[in-house]
């Protein structure tokens, strides 16, 4: 499980609004939606070139592919200049 501090940019505010509630161990917690994790990890991969982020996105995509709002992802990865990396993920599965 990753934890990070919420930023104050437009994406961070959007990400914060999309969180989902999950009850675990008797406690209600909030987690980011899969789409926001993908967008965030692609951004981290772009800035760090750490393969773990790319592999995490690939895994999320493989598991959640049918449930993802790819239009939302494409909108944000275009704005964050990670569209080529995202397209590589999508094309890899085909």
Number of C-alpha atoms within 10 A of each C-alpha: 2 3 6 5 6 11 11 10 9 9 17 15 12 12 20 18 11 16 15 12 12 12 9 8 7 7 8 9 12 13 15 15 16 21 24 21 18 23 24 20 19 25 19 17 20 17 9 10 12 12 12 12 20 21 15 16 23 20 14 16 20 14 11 13 15 9 10 15 12 13 10 12 19 17 12 18 21 12 11 15 13 18 18 11 16 22 12 11 18 15 9 10 10 5
